[in-house]
Amino acid sequence: MTIKSPLLSRPGAVEAGGADSGVASHYGEPLREQRALAAGTAVVDLSHRGVVTVTGPDRLSWLNTLSSQQVTNLAPGESSELLLLSIQGRIEFDARVIDDGATTWLIVEAAEAAPLAEWLNRMKFMLRVEIADVSDRWAVLGTTRRVEEWSGLKVWEDPWPHVGAGGYSYSVVAEASHPGLERPWFEYLVPADELEATVGERPLAGAWAAEALRVAAWRPRLGAETDDKTIPHELDLLRTAVHLAKGCYKGQETVARVHNLGHPPRRLVFLQLDGSQHTLPAAGSEVRLGERKVGNVTSVVQHYEMGPIALAVIKRSVAPDEILTVVDGDEPYTAAQEVIVAPDAGQVVGRQTGFLKGTHR
């Protein structure tokens, strides 16, 4: 059941739909809200996020054996990201991770909290861990800067787009030039009954603003850029959510095989859409090369500076210089692509030359 945020009572609030149901899409001025959020003067109500806690002395070593990330020695206050994969290496859960020395906090999409808690409980065996879905007791607030007055709150800092320890970049863009650097991102955990008091009189931006900055930063989102076949390589998630040198976990064989010997079958791409129609295609619209379908739009937004932009997942074989068309019903939108995941990503064993000159750690 969707829990409605009390901040929906603020003037001008228009509730979002889909994955962001329960919080405001905007408060009447979405483009102004984007500017304020980018400048660090506004905060975003993300109280619909799911929150799962893991306690007990074995919590970090246990999560380490289950996930794609090295978290055994995660220090209190340090932020990370982990994936839980199927045996075929497909993404099942994507969690933002912080630990406070006694509890590991997993921040997930709204619909993922209950399934994640259930899945983790099935994996407990005889280990000293306890799992709880505490989504009804905790809310999340998003910002693009640290808030000094909230220094006592737990905060997750998005590692994107930095290449973490054991990670690898599939982007053709050097980390120092990555657009994600323009979007530092923090998610604060707030007791649900203190949400309104914590926000106080600070300007609010809606989920639409947060999505616009996310898409511009090339940051993939579970449930938007993913489907039941997605592997981490396709979304450049090896840079923040996968440690390539850690021990065995479910899905590791696929991760290693594709990275070392193969290529991901699809790749994430950024699209600059023709804005002359003054409309936006829907997420899920086909991406075509000529008359041939080569993928689908996964997220689409109106950005306050760039106009209509989107993320899409397309076939690896599509050349990076091709002009694509997004088709929503009978409405075509010309789309210029910017490469996020290189067409020749993967196959790093024996790599000598190629389009990809990725960073690895």
MARGU-360715 format. One line per field, with one value per residue (C-alpha): residue number from 1; residue in three letters; x, y, z. Coordinates in steps of 0.001 Angstrom, whole numbers. Layout:
<nodes>
kolse [NUM,...]
kollum [ALA,...]
u [X,...]
v [Y,...]
w [Z,...]
</nodes>
This chain:
<nodes>
kolse [1,2,3,4,5,6,7,8,9,10,11,12,13,14,15,16,17,18,19,20,21,22,23,24,25,26,27,28,29,30,31,32,33,34,35,36,37,38,39,40,41,42,43,44,45,46,47,48,49,50,51,52,53,54,55,56,57,58,59,60,61,62,63,64,65,66,67,68,69,70,71,72,73,74,75,76,77,78,79,80,81,82,83,84,85,86,87,88,89,90,91,92,93,94,95,96,97,98,99,100,101,102,103,104,105,106,107,108,109,110,111,112,113,114,115,116,117,118,119,120,121,122,123,124,125,126,127,128,129,130,131,132,133,134,135,136,137,138,139,140,141,142,143,144,145,146,147,148,149,150,151,152,153,154,155,156,157,158,159,160,161,162,163,164,165,166,167,168,169,170,171,172,173,174,175,176,177,178,179,180,181,182,183,184,185,186,187,188,189,190,191,192,193,194,195,196,197,198,199,200,201,202,203,204,205,206,207,208,209,210,211,212,213,214,215,216,217,218,219,220,221,222,223,224,225,226,227,228,229,230,231,232,233,234,235,236,237,238,239,240,241,242,243,244,245,246,247,248,249,250,251,252,253,254,255,256,257,258,259,260,261,262,263,264,265,266,267,268,269,270,271,272,273,274,275,276,277,278,279,280,281,282,283,284,285,286,287,288,289,290,291,292,293,294,295,296,297,298,299,300,301,302,303,304,305,306,307,308,309,310,311,312,313,314,315,316,317,318,319,320,321,322,323,324,325,326,327,328,329,330,331,332,333,334,335,336,337,338,339,340,341,342,343,344,345,346,347,348,349,350,351,352,353,354,355,356,357,358,359,360,361]
kollum [MET,THR,ILE,LYS,SER,PRO,LEU,LEU,SER,ARG,PRO,GLY,ALA,VAL,GLU,ALA,GLY,GLY,ALA,ASP,SER,GLY,VAL,ALA,SER,HIS,TYR,GLY,GLU,PRO,LEU,ARG,GLU,GLN,ARG,ALA,LEU,ALA,ALA,GLY,THR,ALA,VAL,VAL,ASP,LEU,SER,HIS,ARG,GLY,VAL,VAL,THR,VAL,THR,GLY,PRO,ASP,ARG,LEU,SER,TRP,LEU,ASN,THR,LEU,SER,SER,GLN,GLN,VAL,THR,ASN,LEU,ALA,PRO,GLY,GLU,SER,SER,GLU,LEU,LEU,LEU,LEU,SER,ILE,GLN,GLY,ARG,ILE,GLU,PHE,ASP,ALA,ARG,VAL,ILE,ASP,ASP,GLY,ALA,THR,THR,TRP,LEU,ILE,VAL,GLU,ALA,ALA,GLU,ALA,ALA,PRO,LEU,ALA,GLU,TRP,LEU,ASN,ARG,MET,LYS,PHE,MET,LEU,ARG,VAL,GLU,ILE,ALA,ASP,VAL,SER,ASP,ARG,TRP,ALA,VAL,LEU,GLY,THR,THR,ARG,ARG,VAL,GLU,GLU,TRP,SER,GLY,LEU,LYS,VAL,TRP,GLU,ASP,PRO,TRP,PRO,HIS,VAL,GLY,ALA,GLY,GLY,TYR,SER,TYR,SER,VAL,VAL,ALA,GLU,ALA,SER,HIS,PRO,GLY,LEU,GLU,ARG,PRO,TRP,PHE,GLU,TYR,LEU,VAL,PRO,ALA,ASP,GLU,LEU,GLU,ALA,THR,VAL,GLY,GLU,ARG,PRO,LEU,ALA,GLY,ALA,TRP,ALA,ALA,GLU,ALA,LEU,ARG,VAL,ALA,ALA,TRP,ARG,PRO,ARG,LEU,GLY,ALA,GLU,THR,ASP,ASP,LYS,THR,ILE,PRO,HIS,GLU,LEU,ASP,LEU,LEU,ARG,THR,ALA,VAL,HIS,LEU,ALA,LYS,GLY,CYS,TYR,LYS,GLY,GLN,GLU,THR,VAL,ALA,ARG,VAL,HIS,ASN,LEU,GLY,HIS,PRO,PRO,ARG,ARG,LEU,VAL,PHE,LEU,GLN,LEU,ASP,GLY,SER,GLN,HIS,THR,LEU,PRO,ALA,ALA,GLY,SER,GLU,VAL,ARG,LEU,GLY,GLU,ARG,LYS,VAL,GLY,ASN,VAL,THR,SER,VAL,VAL,GLN,HIS,TYR,GLU,MET,GLY,PRO,ILE,ALA,LEU,ALA,VAL,ILE,LYS,ARG,SER,VAL,ALA,PRO,ASP,GLU,ILE,LEU,THR,VAL,VAL,ASP,GLY,ASP,GLU,PRO,TYR,THR,ALA,ALA,GLN,GLU,VAL,ILE,VAL,ALA,PRO,ASP,ALA,GLY,GLN,VAL,VAL,GLY,ARG,GLN,THR,GLY,PHE,LEU,LYS,GLY,THR,HIS,ARG]
u [0,1304,1817,977,3572,2362,4285,1620,-371,2129,825,934,1799,877,1276,3581,2545,4210,7312,7092,3479,2952,5187,4955,5927,6250,4883,3686,6975,8959,11679,12310,12417,15076,17235,16867,17666,20735,21892,21508,18812,15889,15305,13269,10704,11609,9605,8185,11588,11814,14122,15334,17620,20035,21360,23562,27310,27369,25469,28306,30121,26756,25747,29200,28609,25227,25963,28121,29860,32702,31102,32798,34881,32350,33154,30421,29064,30638,28311,28178,25884,25235,23369,21685,21700,20039,22150,22176,23675,20481,19722,17080,17741,19820,20376,21990,24032,25174,26234,26261,28361,25370,22877,23210,20610,19462,17560,15612,12767,9334,8148,11359,11433,9023,10382,13970,13257,11509,14391,17012,15083,15168,18953,19601,20290,22086,23837,23483,21439,17982,16157,13310,11293,11127,9757,6764,9048,11688,11527,14165,15051,17245,19647,22584,24634,25222,22924,24821,21717,21141,24589,23031,21090,22281,23145,23928,26216,25819,29182,28175,30030,33285,34827,34947,37497,37240,35027,35376,34081,32371,32037,34055,34031,36824,35674,36883,34512,31525,28252,27445,29999,27551,25054,26418,23597,22736,19828,19080,17229,14653,12193,8860,7117,9785,9661,7737,9722,13029,12075,10806,10674,13243,12154,10867,11488,9431,10438,10336,13288,15236,14572,15740,19074,19418,18879,21307,23881,23409,22477,20456,17486,16047,12637,13309,16494,16152,13972,14046,17076,19315,22898,25059,27416,24637,24113,27752,26993,30353,31732,29776,27966,30307,33664,35366,37938,35722,34729,31972,28334,25262,25616,29390,30130,28071,29581,33116,32442,30850,33472,36488,35423,32193,30165,26897,24121,22650,23989,22660,22586,21717,19338,18892,15374,14006,12033,10097,6935,6567,5602,7517,7413,6376,8857,8812,8538,10421,13835,14311,17149,15341,12396,14150,13463,16776,15631,13329,13316,13572,13351,12342,12222,12159,15436,15600,18676,18886,15194,13790,16290,16067,17884,17388,18678,19567,21300,25081,25432,24001,26815,27505,27122,23666,20741,17852,14102,11897,8358,5433,2283,2315,4577,8280,11018,14488,17095,20835,22689,25582,27431,27273,28256,30773,29739,32818,32516,33647,36137,38940,41121,43653,42201,44702,42715,39137,36484,36516,39309,37662,38930,39350,40430]
v [0,3454,5757,9370,11889,14632,17051,16564,19080,21821,24536,23579,19919,17588,13918,11827,8566,5238,4479,7892,7606,8990,12054,15232,15289,19060,21991,24056,25237,22168,23980,26491,23572,21885,24999,25254,21569,21787,24868,23061,25358,22906,19408,16538,14502,10853,9498,6801,5111,1683,1183,-2218,-2719,-5547,-5921,-8462,-9117,-11079,-8474,-7101,-10368,-11974,-9223,-9536,-13202,-12424,-9284,-7921,-5439,-5685,-4505,-6634,-3693,-923,1793,3550,6426,5179,4880,2080,454,-3258,-5487,-8787,-10847,-13951,-16994,-15682,-12369,-10362,-7533,-8420,-5725,-2524,-1064,2102,1045,2787,1289,3057,524,-1454,-1473,-1680,478,-434,2273,877,1699,1778,-1504,-3348,-3118,-5926,-8365,-7568,-8145,-11418,-12554,-11683,-13528,-16666,-16365,-16075,-19721,-19899,-16533,-13816,-11338,-9809,-8160,-5656,-3598,-220,1797,2955,4364,6106,8695,9873,13408,14050,16951,17931,19128,18231,20100,21301,21323,17636,16505,14193,12233,9160,10092,8091,9794,8516,7145,7845,8507,7714,4324,2503,13,-3115,-1292,-634,2099,1128,4746,6381,9576,10041,10259,13856,14816,12672,14656,12866,15088,17978,16103,15300,13441,12764,10854,11549,9089,10874,9393,9471,11381,14101,14597,17878,19350,18371,20038,23117,26141,24847,25118,21839,20349,17486,14033,15388,17649,14773,12654,15399,15705,11912,11474,14312,12546,9246,7569,4330,3549,163,-305,2379,1338,-2308,-5175,-8905,-9387,-6522,-7295,-4653,-4174,-2758,217,980,-244,-1979,1454,1818,-1417,-4311,-5346,-7480,-8977,-10093,-13634,-15773,-14601,-15525,-14221,-13699,-16158,-14134,-10855,-12197,-13968,-10957,-8570,-10694,-12611,-11221,-8084,-6952,-7418,-3967,-597,2458,5620,9277,10879,14547,14731,17114,19638,21221,19176,20627,17164,14245,10590,8143,5906,2568,4151,2366,3559,2932,3064,3646,1245,-1213,-1269,-1200,-512,1410,4692,4015,7519,10819,14309,17998,19447,23081,23747,20951,20608,17120,14386,10657,7488,4428,885,-121,-2955,-2966,-3204,303,2581,5535,8120,6999,9424,7548,8058,7636,6643,7116,5957,7847,10619,10445,12308,12667,11665,12345,9812,10252,7066,5999,2330,1803,-513,-2678,-2745,-5992,-8554,-6991,-10095,-9490,-6072,-4001,-1311,-308,2329,1823,3287,2644,3294,427,141]
w [0,-925,2058,1279,2381,4726,2514,-174,1852,948,-1447,-5118,-4518,-7387,-6582,-8758,-10340,-10955,-8895,-7190,-6037,-2563,-2920,-4962,-8611,-8251,-6279,-9222,-10738,-11850,-13792,-11021,-8578,-10715,-10596,-6838,-6337,-8594,-6689,-3366,-1979,-2211,-839,-2280,-408,-1013,1898,-389,-502,1105,4096,5281,8286,9001,12547,14308,14459,11185,9133,6974,6325,5515,3059,1534,672,-917,-2917,-5703,-3411,-888,2368,5045,6248,5563,8096,10086,7997,4763,1756,-775,-3314,-3754,-6162,-5480,-8658,-10015,-10835,-14429,-13234,-13726,-11328,-8735,-6108,-6043,-2570,-1256,1791,4956,8295,11653,13536,14808,11920,8164,6405,2897,1017,-1939,-4306,-2664,-4162,-3282,511,1365,-1277,-240,3457,2613,395,3028,5720,3567,3378,7150,7909,11291,11086,13700,11677,11962,9062,9273,6793,8574,5656,7710,10423,8329,5557,3108,2003,-1058,-1568,-3761,-807,2811,5182,8245,10417,9644,10779,13364,10737,8881,5309,2186,-336,-3878,-5087,-8709,-10966,-9153,-9876,-6560,-5256,-7398,-9885,-13600,-15907,-19154,-20222,-22985,-20906,-18374,-14771,-14549,-17398,-16411,-16196,-12955,-11206,-11637,-9442,-6000,-4250,-614,904,4580,6805,8953,11479,9649,12429,12244,8459,8432,11298,9655,6365,8171,5878,3374,-277,-1685,-5107,-6470,-7643,-11208,-10385,-8860,-11937,-14293,-12484,-12352,-16093,-16887,-14664,-16600,-13310,-13809,-11564,-10670,-12273,-14869,-16671,-15600,-16739,-16015,-18296,-17165,-16177,-14432,-17378,-19573,-17238,-16294,-12759,-12458,-11553,-8279,-7383,-8264,-6798,-9428,-7066,-4176,-3265,-4688,-4767,-6771,-10324,-10089,-12886,-15370,-14172,-14629,-17936,-19641,-18270,-19179,-22267,-23698,-24300,-22698,-25301,-24656,-23599,-21774,-23864,-23226,-25722,-26527,-27959,-30555,-28520,-31356,-30653,-27119,-25881,-24397,-25397,-22701,-20941,-22755,-26208,-28964,-30107,-33812,-36295,-39546,-39418,-37106,-33364,-31465,-27907,-25596,-23744,-20022,-18486,-20094,-18566,-19388,-18115,-17083,-19289,-21880,-22713,-23372,-22485,-21943,-21047,-23217,-23395,-26946,-28760,-28479,-32264,-32866,-34003,-31665,-34429,-35576,-35260,-33692,-33584,-30538,-31512,-29130,-30901,-34190,-32898,-33873,-31974,-33459,-30883,-30884,-28757,-26368,-25507,-21868,-22137,-24920,-27785,-27213,-23402,-21818,-23106,-21062,-21148,-23899,-24748,-26694,-28464,-28880,-28438,-24683,-22620,-19284,-15788,-13371,-9759]
</nodes>
